[in-house]
Amino acid sequence: MSKIKRALISVSDKENLKPLLTTLKKHNIKILSSGGTYKKIKKLKFKVTEISNFTGSPEILDGRVKTLHSKIHGGILNKRGNKRHLKDIKQNNIENIDLVIVNFYPFEKVIKNKLSHQNIIENIDIGGPAMVRAAAKNYSDVTVITSLNQYDELINELKKNDGSTSLEFRKKMAQEAFSETAYYDSLIADYFNKITNTYFPQKKIFHSELIKKLRYGENPHQKSAIYSLDNSLNLNQLHGKQLSYNNFSDIYAALTISKSLPKDIGVVIIKHANPCGVSIIKDKLKCYQSALACDPISAFGGIVSFNFKVGPKLALELNKIFLEVIVANKFDNEAIKILKKKKNIRLIDASNFVLNKNYKIYSSNNAILLQNEDKLKFSHKDFRIVSKIKPNAKQMKNLIFAFNVCRYVKSNAIVLACNNSTVGIGSGQPSRLDSCQIAINKMKKFVNPSKEIVAASDAFFPFVDGIEKLIQSGVSAVIQPSGSINDKNIIRYANDTNTILVFSKTRHFKH
């Protein structure tokens, strides 16, 4: 046990101080403070000594230097049972500080509010993290508190131990303190990376906050949790069971595609992080029905994402099949009542979800792969028509739609589309020819459209056999990246078969 006789309080967020101060007073703990915290404590009518009076040194440099003093850090860092330390603090007239309560300048909030660079710089806390690190290092003798969320724990600890704290408690608070300082420094490092256009620094630091621990990972024997880089998922669960690791994986796969579609238009159905049906028909009910028709068997037990508000008519249709998750840009109140009839269905309002520009992260063993997201917005200038027969506006729209969906399908990927809806998707095959066959088989099994069919490939066809298979199945237009040594042969075959062929200037693998 470590008896607390003196506490130093320096907090940016001054909420909920009164219950804490009341507990400190009850246990006759002296209080040091400075600046705004000192004024707040005085206003609450508690005894407090200003740090400048304690150290004998005034605050200087517009408050930049307040606590960076040997009497402060000596009082925190000295080992209570070390003879040399005892001698030093006696010679230098240093008094022990047994409890440090600090939260930092709101650097993260200032960045989000997009204030001036100078204002942001002034919100880099120096003294606070220095005291926290000192107290955490000396946890054997000193207690450190870095969050309002820890106040109740501290109050209970002091009540339970008559003004003392246990080693176990101090160690736990130290662990959280070092996480807090590391997180804070990572925010600052990331800010400087951005303003210096440093995309891949020599030392990359990730900052994230725990949102929740999940029941398990991809499988029951795997532990799992979800973190956020900006402290919020911007996903509001309205109903249903807790989301699982696999649910989150599918939700993000669905939203990534949805956000690439026209605003307030589009339905995406996902199974195992792959799309099994996508449509951008303007009529909302027909849009869902067309997406479902692409592969209704795979859709069973999947998730569906709507780029628009779900109403009661659509809700009735959704209740006809088993779905794990329904994601939408808001739900009508009547629609929620209808969908809630299924007890376990998860309803997610993603109206506040924004696809950010951060890196895509993949980790394996001790390595981390980083790249920015493939979020290129396609326009006609991104493509080159290489066949003799040119696509009309409707055909070109279908081709670009199919190609956009194709980049979100696990490679090798082939997408067949008709009338702004997918009609066949072949995914995740080592052979592009096999992906072609899967897409064709699904089209013939579920849709078999009579109208014009277009095909998209996420990379070039290395040989004629792939495009030949598609054309023989009824495809009249193909879109693919260029870059093969056999591009001329592909173009020649397209012209010989009166097929429209469009080359993309960029490749879009999803490994």
C-alpha positions as CSV (number, residue, x, y, z in Angstrom):
1,M,0.0,0.0,0.0
2,S,1.1,3.6,-0.7
3,K,-0.4,6.4,1.5
4,I,-1.3,9.5,-0.4
5,K,-0.4,12.7,1.3
6,R,-0.1,15.2,-1.6
7,A,-1.8,15.3,-5.0
8,L,-1.0,17.3,-8.1
9,I,-4.0,18.1,-10.3
10,S,-3.6,19.7,-13.7
11,V,-6.5,18.9,-16.1
12,S,-7.7,20.3,-19.4
13,D,-11.1,18.8,-18.9
14,K,-12.3,20.1,-15.6
15,E,-15.6,18.1,-15.4
16,N,-16.5,15.9,-12.4
17,L,-13.8,17.3,-10.1
18,K,-16.0,17.9,-7.1
19,P,-16.6,14.2,-6.0
20,L,-12.9,13.6,-6.4
21,L,-11.9,16.7,-4.4
22,T,-14.4,15.7,-1.7
23,T,-12.7,12.3,-1.3
24,L,-9.2,13.9,-1.2
25,K,-10.3,16.3,1.5
26,K,-11.8,13.4,3.5
27,H,-8.4,11.7,3.5
28,N,-6.5,14.9,4.4
29,I,-4.7,14.9,1.0
30,K,-3.0,18.2,0.2
31,I,-3.6,19.5,-3.3
32,L,-1.3,21.3,-5.8
33,S,-2.5,22.9,-9.0
34,S,-1.9,25.6,-11.5
35,G,-3.6,27.8,-14.2
36,G,-7.2,27.1,-14.9
37,T,-7.4,24.0,-12.7
38,Y,-6.2,26.0,-9.7
39,K,-9.0,28.6,-10.4
40,K,-11.6,25.8,-10.8
41,I,-10.6,24.2,-7.5
42,K,-10.7,27.5,-5.7
43,K,-14.1,28.2,-7.2
44,L,-15.4,24.9,-5.8
45,K,-14.2,26.1,-2.4
46,F,-11.5,23.5,-1.8
47,K,-8.0,24.2,-0.3
48,V,-5.3,24.2,-3.0
49,T,-1.7,25.5,-3.3
50,E,-0.6,27.1,-6.5
51,I,2.3,25.3,-8.1
52,S,4.3,28.5,-8.5
53,N,4.1,29.1,-4.7
54,F,5.1,25.4,-4.1
55,T,8.2,25.6,-6.4
56,G,9.0,29.3,-5.8
57,S,9.1,29.8,-9.5
58,P,6.5,31.7,-11.5
59,E,4.8,30.4,-14.6
60,I,6.6,31.8,-17.7
61,L,6.4,31.8,-21.5
62,D,2.6,32.4,-21.5
63,G,2.1,29.3,-19.4
64,R,4.3,27.0,-21.5
65,V,6.4,26.4,-18.4
66,K,4.5,25.7,-15.2
67,T,5.3,22.2,-13.9
68,L,8.8,21.6,-15.5
69,H,10.6,22.0,-12.2
70,S,12.9,19.9,-10.1
71,K,10.5,20.2,-7.1
72,I,7.7,18.8,-9.1
73,H,9.6,16.0,-10.9
74,G,11.8,15.3,-7.9
75,G,8.7,14.9,-5.8
76,I,7.2,12.5,-8.3
77,L,10.2,10.5,-9.3
78,N,12.1,9.8,-6.1
79,K,12.1,6.3,-4.8
80,R,10.7,6.5,-1.3
81,G,12.9,3.7,0.1
82,N,16.2,4.7,-1.7
83,K,18.7,6.3,0.7
84,R,20.5,8.3,-2.1
85,H,17.1,9.7,-3.3
86,L,16.1,10.6,0.3
87,K,19.3,12.5,0.7
88,D,18.8,14.4,-2.6
89,I,15.3,15.4,-1.8
90,K,16.2,16.5,1.7
91,Q,19.2,18.6,0.4
92,N,17.0,20.2,-2.3
93,N,14.0,20.8,0.0
94,I,11.7,18.6,-2.2
95,E,8.4,17.2,-0.9
96,N,6.8,14.0,-2.1
97,I,3.9,14.1,-4.6
98,D,2.1,10.8,-4.3
99,L,-0.8,11.3,-6.7
100,V,-0.8,12.9,-10.2
101,I,-4.1,13.6,-11.9
102,V,-3.6,15.0,-15.4
103,N,-5.5,15.0,-18.7
104,F,-3.9,16.7,-21.7
105,Y,-4.6,19.7,-23.8
106,P,-7.3,18.6,-26.4
107,F,-5.0,18.2,-29.3
108,E,-7.3,15.7,-31.1
109,K,-10.3,18.0,-30.7
110,V,-8.3,21.0,-32.0
111,I,-7.3,19.0,-35.1
112,K,-10.9,18.0,-35.8
113,N,-12.1,21.6,-35.5
114,K,-9.5,22.5,-38.2
115,L,-8.1,25.5,-36.3
116,S,-5.0,27.4,-37.4
117,H,-1.6,25.7,-37.4
118,Q,-0.4,28.1,-34.6
119,N,-3.5,27.2,-32.4
120,I,-2.8,23.5,-33.0
121,I,0.9,23.9,-32.0
122,E,-0.1,25.6,-28.8
123,N,-2.3,22.7,-27.9
124,I,0.7,20.3,-27.8
125,D,0.9,19.5,-24.1
126,I,4.5,19.3,-22.7
127,G,4.3,19.4,-19.0
128,G,1.3,17.1,-18.7
129,P,2.8,14.1,-20.5
130,A,6.1,14.7,-18.7
131,M,4.4,14.4,-15.3
132,V,2.3,11.4,-16.4
133,R,5.3,9.5,-17.6
134,A,7.2,10.3,-14.4
135,A,4.4,9.1,-12.2
136,A,3.8,6.0,-14.3
137,K,7.5,5.2,-14.2
138,N,7.5,5.5,-10.4
139,Y,4.3,3.5,-10.0
140,S,5.8,1.6,-7.1
141,D,5.2,4.8,-5.0
142,V,3.0,7.1,-7.1
143,T,-0.5,6.8,-8.4
144,V,-1.3,8.4,-11.8
145,I,-4.8,9.2,-13.2
146,T,-5.1,10.2,-16.8
147,S,-8.9,10.1,-17.5
148,L,-12.2,11.2,-16.1
149,N,-13.3,7.6,-16.5
150,Q,-10.8,6.6,-13.8
151,Y,-12.1,9.0,-11.1
152,D,-14.6,6.6,-9.7
153,E,-12.0,3.8,-9.6
154,L,-9.6,6.1,-7.6
155,I,-12.4,7.2,-5.2
156,N,-13.3,3.6,-4.5
157,E,-9.6,2.6,-4.1
158,L,-9.1,5.4,-1.5
159,K,-12.3,4.6,0.4
160,K,-11.4,0.9,0.4
161,N,-7.8,1.5,1.6
162,D,-8.3,4.5,3.9
163,G,-6.4,7.0,1.7
164,S,-3.9,4.5,0.2
165,T,-3.6,2.7,-3.1
166,S,-2.6,-0.8,-3.8
167,L,0.4,-1.8,-6.0
168,E,-1.9,-3.6,-8.3
169,F,-4.0,-0.5,-8.8
170,R,-1.0,1.7,-9.4
171,K,0.4,-0.7,-11.9
172,K,-2.9,-0.8,-13.8
173,M,-3.1,3.0,-13.9
174,A,0.6,3.2,-15.1
175,Q,-0.2,0.9,-18.0
176,E,-3.1,3.0,-19.0
177,A,-1.0,6.2,-18.5
178,F,1.7,5.0,-20.9
179,S,-1.0,4.0,-23.4
180,E,-2.4,7.5,-23.1
181,T,1.0,9.3,-23.7
182,A,1.8,7.0,-26.6
183,Y,-1.7,7.7,-28.1
184,Y,-1.2,11.4,-27.6
185,D,2.2,11.5,-29.2
186,S,1.0,9.4,-32.1
187,L,-1.7,12.1,-32.9
188,I,1.0,14.7,-33.0
189,A,3.3,12.6,-35.1
190,D,0.5,11.9,-37.5
191,Y,-0.4,15.6,-37.7
192,F,3.2,16.4,-38.7
193,N,3.2,13.6,-41.2
194,K,0.2,15.2,-42.9
195,I,1.5,18.8,-42.9
196,T,4.9,17.6,-44.3
197,N,3.3,15.2,-46.9
198,T,5.1,12.3,-45.3
199,Y,3.1,9.3,-46.3
200,F,5.4,6.6,-45.3
201,P,7.6,7.8,-42.4
202,Q,10.6,5.9,-41.1
203,K,8.7,5.0,-38.0
204,K,4.9,4.6,-38.4
205,I,2.7,5.0,-35.3
206,F,-0.9,4.0,-35.3
207,H,-3.4,5.5,-32.8
208,S,-6.7,4.0,-32.2
209,E,-9.3,3.6,-29.4
210,L,-11.0,0.5,-28.3
211,I,-14.7,0.5,-29.3
212,K,-15.6,-2.9,-28.0
213,K,-14.3,-6.4,-27.4
214,L,-16.0,-8.9,-29.7
215,R,-17.2,-12.3,-28.7
216,Y,-14.6,-13.9,-30.9
217,G,-12.8,-13.5,-34.2
218,E,-13.4,-15.2,-37.5
219,N,-13.7,-18.5,-35.5
220,P,-14.7,-19.2,-31.9
221,H,-11.2,-20.0,-30.7
222,Q,-9.8,-16.6,-31.9
223,K,-10.0,-13.5,-29.7
224,S,-11.1,-10.2,-31.3
225,A,-11.8,-6.5,-30.7
226,I,-12.6,-3.5,-32.9
227,Y,-10.8,-0.2,-32.6
228,S,-11.3,3.1,-34.3
229,L,-8.7,5.6,-35.5
230,D,-11.1,8.5,-34.8
231,N,-12.9,7.2,-31.7
232,S,-16.1,6.4,-33.5
233,L,-17.4,3.8,-36.0
234,N,-20.2,6.1,-37.2
235,L,-22.4,3.1,-37.3
236,N,-25.6,3.2,-35.2
237,Q,-27.0,-0.3,-34.3
238,L,-30.8,0.1,-33.9
239,H,-31.7,-3.6,-33.3
240,G,-30.4,-7.1,-33.1
241,K,-27.6,-9.2,-31.6
242,Q,-24.1,-7.9,-31.0
243,L,-22.1,-7.6,-34.2
244,S,-19.4,-10.2,-34.7
245,Y,-15.9,-9.9,-36.3
246,N,-17.3,-11.4,-39.6
247,N,-20.3,-9.0,-39.5
248,F,-18.0,-6.0,-39.3
249,S,-15.9,-7.4,-42.1
250,D,-19.0,-7.7,-44.3
251,I,-20.4,-4.3,-43.3
252,Y,-17.2,-2.5,-44.3
253,A,-17.0,-4.4,-47.6
254,A,-20.7,-3.4,-48.3
255,L,-20.2,0.2,-47.4
256,T,-17.0,0.6,-49.4
257,I,-19.0,-0.4,-52.5
258,S,-22.1,1.6,-51.5
259,K,-20.1,4.8,-51.2
260,S,-18.7,4.3,-54.7
261,L,-22.2,4.3,-56.2
262,P,-24.3,7.3,-57.2
263,K,-25.6,9.3,-54.2
264,D,-28.8,7.9,-52.6
265,I,-28.9,5.1,-55.2
266,G,-27.8,1.5,-55.1
267,V,-28.1,-1.8,-53.2
268,V,-25.2,-4.1,-52.4
269,I,-25.5,-7.7,-51.1
270,I,-22.4,-9.2,-49.5
271,K,-21.4,-12.7,-48.5
272,H,-18.0,-13.4,-47.0
273,A,-16.8,-9.9,-47.9
274,N,-17.6,-10.5,-51.6
275,P,-20.5,-8.9,-53.4
276,C,-23.0,-11.4,-54.7
277,G,-25.4,-8.8,-56.1
278,V,-25.2,-5.0,-56.8
279,S,-27.7,-2.8,-58.6
280,I,-28.1,1.0,-59.2
281,I,-31.7,0.9,-60.6
282,K,-33.5,4.1,-59.4
283,D,-36.7,2.3,-58.3
284,K,-35.7,1.2,-54.7
285,L,-37.7,-2.0,-54.6
286,K,-36.6,-3.1,-58.1
287,C,-33.1,-2.2,-57.2
288,Y,-33.1,-4.6,-54.3
289,Q,-34.9,-7.3,-56.3
290,S,-32.3,-7.0,-59.1
291,A,-29.4,-7.2,-56.7
292,L,-31.0,-10.3,-55.0
293,A,-31.7,-12.0,-58.4
294,C,-28.0,-12.0,-59.2
295,D,-27.4,-14.8,-56.7
296,P,-30.2,-15.4,-54.2
297,I,-28.6,-18.6,-52.8
298,S,-25.4,-16.8,-51.8
299,A,-27.5,-13.9,-50.4
300,F,-29.0,-16.2,-47.8
301,G,-27.4,-15.3,-44.5
302,G,-25.6,-12.4,-46.0
303,I,-25.8,-8.7,-45.4
304,V,-27.5,-6.0,-47.5
305,S,-26.6,-2.4,-47.7
306,F,-28.9,0.3,-49.0
307,N,-27.5,3.7,-50.2
308,F,-30.8,5.2,-49.2
309,K,-33.5,5.3,-46.6
310,V,-35.4,2.0,-46.1
311,G,-39.2,2.3,-46.1
312,P,-42.0,-0.2,-45.1
313,K,-42.6,-1.6,-48.6
314,L,-38.9,-2.6,-48.8
315,A,-38.9,-3.8,-45.2
316,L,-41.7,-6.3,-46.0
317,E,-39.7,-7.6,-48.9
318,L,-36.5,-7.9,-46.7
319,N,-38.4,-10.0,-44.2
320,K,-39.0,-12.7,-46.8
321,I,-35.4,-14.1,-46.6
322,F,-32.8,-14.7,-43.8
323,L,-30.3,-11.9,-43.6
324,E,-27.6,-11.3,-40.9
325,V,-27.4,-7.6,-41.2
326,I,-29.3,-4.8,-42.9
327,V,-27.4,-1.5,-43.4
328,A,-29.1,1.6,-44.6
329,N,-28.9,5.4,-44.9
330,K,-31.6,5.6,-42.2
331,F,-34.8,3.5,-41.7
332,D,-38.4,4.7,-41.7
333,N,-40.0,4.2,-38.3
334,E,-42.6,1.8,-39.8
335,A,-39.8,-0.1,-41.5
336,I,-38.0,-0.6,-38.2
337,K,-41.2,-2.0,-36.6
338,I,-41.6,-4.5,-39.5
339,L,-37.9,-5.5,-39.4
340,K,-37.8,-5.9,-35.6
341,K,-40.3,-8.8,-36.0
342,K,-37.1,-10.8,-36.6
343,K,-35.5,-10.8,-33.2
344,N,-31.9,-11.3,-34.2
345,I,-31.6,-9.3,-37.4
346,R,-29.0,-6.5,-36.9
347,L,-30.2,-3.1,-38.2
348,I,-27.4,-0.6,-38.8
349,D,-28.0,3.1,-39.6
350,A,-24.9,4.2,-41.6
351,S,-26.1,7.7,-42.5
352,N,-23.1,9.2,-40.7
353,F,-20.6,6.9,-42.1
354,V,-18.0,8.5,-44.3
355,L,-15.3,6.5,-46.2
356,N,-12.1,8.2,-45.1
357,K,-8.8,8.7,-46.9
358,N,-6.7,6.7,-44.5
359,Y,-4.5,3.8,-45.3
360,K,-5.7,0.3,-45.9
361,I,-3.8,-1.9,-43.4
362,Y,-3.0,-5.6,-43.7
363,S,-0.8,-7.4,-41.2
364,S,0.8,-10.8,-41.2
365,N,3.3,-12.2,-38.7
366,N,5.4,-9.2,-37.7
367,A,4.9,-7.3,-41.0
368,I,2.4,-4.5,-41.8
369,L,1.4,-3.7,-45.4
370,L,0.1,-0.1,-46.0
371,Q,-1.6,1.4,-49.0
372,N,-4.1,4.1,-49.6
373,E,-7.7,3.0,-50.4
374,D,-8.6,2.3,-54.1
375,K,-11.2,5.1,-54.2
376,L,-10.7,6.4,-57.7
377,K,-13.9,7.9,-59.0
378,F,-14.3,6.7,-62.6
379,S,-15.1,9.0,-65.5
380,H,-14.9,8.5,-69.3
381,K,-11.4,10.0,-69.4
382,D,-10.2,6.9,-67.4
383,F,-11.0,4.6,-70.3
384,R,-10.0,4.1,-73.9
385,I,-12.3,2.6,-76.5
386,V,-10.1,0.3,-78.6
387,S,-12.6,-1.7,-80.7
388,K,-14.1,-0.6,-84.1
389,I,-17.6,-0.7,-82.7
390,K,-18.1,2.1,-80.1
391,P,-20.4,1.8,-77.1
392,N,-23.4,4.1,-76.8
393,A,-24.0,6.1,-73.6
394,K,-26.1,3.3,-72.1
395,Q,-23.6,0.6,-72.8
396,M,-20.7,2.8,-71.5
397,K,-22.7,3.4,-68.3
398,N,-23.2,-0.4,-67.8
399,L,-19.5,-1.0,-68.5
400,I,-18.3,1.5,-66.0
401,F,-20.8,0.2,-63.4
402,A,-19.5,-3.4,-63.9
403,F,-15.9,-2.3,-63.7
404,N,-16.5,-0.4,-60.5
405,V,-18.1,-3.4,-58.9
406,C,-15.3,-5.6,-60.2
407,R,-12.6,-3.8,-58.3
408,Y,-14.3,-4.8,-55.0
409,V,-14.5,-8.5,-55.9
410,K,-11.7,-10.7,-54.7
411,S,-9.3,-11.3,-57.6
412,N,-9.3,-12.9,-60.1
413,A,-12.6,-11.1,-60.6
414,I,-15.2,-11.2,-63.4
415,V,-18.5,-9.2,-63.3
416,L,-21.3,-9.6,-65.8
417,A,-23.9,-6.8,-65.8
418,C,-27.1,-5.9,-67.5
419,N,-29.4,-2.8,-67.1
420,N,-27.3,-1.3,-64.2
421,S,-27.4,-4.6,-62.2
422,T,-25.0,-7.4,-61.8
423,V,-26.1,-10.7,-63.4
424,G,-23.1,-12.9,-62.7
425,I,-20.0,-12.6,-60.4
426,G,-17.0,-14.9,-60.5
427,S,-14.5,-14.2,-57.6
428,G,-11.4,-15.4,-55.9
429,Q,-10.1,-17.9,-58.4
430,P,-6.4,-18.5,-59.2
431,S,-7.5,-18.8,-62.9
432,R,-9.3,-15.9,-64.6
433,L,-10.8,-18.4,-67.0
434,D,-12.4,-20.2,-64.0
435,S,-13.8,-16.8,-62.7
436,C,-15.3,-16.3,-66.2
437,Q,-17.0,-19.7,-66.0
438,I,-18.4,-19.1,-62.5
439,A,-19.9,-15.8,-63.5
440,I,-21.4,-17.3,-66.6
441,N,-22.8,-20.3,-64.7
442,K,-24.4,-18.0,-62.1
443,M,-25.9,-15.8,-64.8
444,K,-27.5,-18.8,-66.6
445,K,-28.7,-20.3,-63.3
446,F,-30.3,-17.3,-61.8
447,V,-30.9,-14.5,-64.3
448,N,-30.3,-15.5,-67.9
449,P,-31.0,-12.0,-69.2
450,S,-32.4,-11.4,-72.7
451,K,-31.0,-7.9,-72.9
452,E,-27.4,-6.8,-73.7
453,I,-24.8,-8.2,-71.3
454,V,-21.5,-6.5,-70.5
455,A,-18.5,-8.0,-68.7
456,A,-15.7,-6.5,-66.6
457,S,-12.4,-7.9,-65.6
458,D,-10.2,-6.5,-62.8
459,A,-7.0,-7.1,-64.8
460,F,-6.1,-7.8,-68.4
461,F,-6.9,-11.0,-70.2
462,P,-3.5,-12.6,-70.8
463,F,-4.9,-14.8,-73.6
464,V,-7.9,-14.8,-75.9
465,D,-9.6,-17.8,-74.2
466,G,-11.1,-15.7,-71.4
467,I,-12.8,-13.1,-73.6
468,E,-13.7,-15.8,-76.0
469,K,-15.6,-17.7,-73.3
470,L,-17.5,-14.5,-72.3
471,I,-18.5,-13.6,-75.9
472,Q,-19.7,-17.2,-76.5
473,S,-22.0,-16.8,-73.4
474,G,-23.7,-13.7,-74.9
475,V,-21.5,-10.8,-73.8
476,S,-21.5,-8.0,-76.3
477,A,-19.1,-5.5,-74.6
478,V,-16.0,-6.0,-72.4
479,I,-14.1,-3.7,-70.2
480,Q,-10.6,-4.5,-68.8
481,P,-7.3,-2.9,-67.9
482,S,-4.7,-2.8,-70.7
483,G,-1.1,-4.0,-70.2
484,S,-0.8,-7.5,-71.6
485,I,1.7,-8.4,-74.4
486,N,-1.4,-9.9,-76.0
487,D,-3.5,-6.7,-76.0
488,K,-3.4,-6.5,-79.8
489,N,-4.7,-10.1,-80.1
490,I,-7.5,-9.3,-77.7
491,I,-8.4,-6.2,-79.7
492,R,-8.3,-8.2,-83.0
493,Y,-10.5,-10.9,-81.6
494,A,-13.0,-8.3,-80.3
495,N,-13.2,-6.7,-83.8
496,D,-13.5,-10.1,-85.5
497,T,-16.5,-10.9,-83.3
498,N,-18.1,-7.4,-83.5
499,T,-17.6,-7.0,-79.7
500,I,-17.1,-3.6,-78.0
501,L,-13.8,-3.5,-76.1
502,V,-12.9,-0.8,-73.6
503,F,-9.5,-0.5,-71.9
504,S,-9.1,1.0,-68.5
505,K,-6.0,3.0,-67.9
506,T,-5.7,1.6,-64.3
507,R,-5.7,-1.9,-62.9
508,H,-7.9,-2.7,-59.9
509,F,-6.9,-5.9,-58.1
510,K,-8.4,-6.8,-54.8
511,H,-6.1,-9.6,-53.4
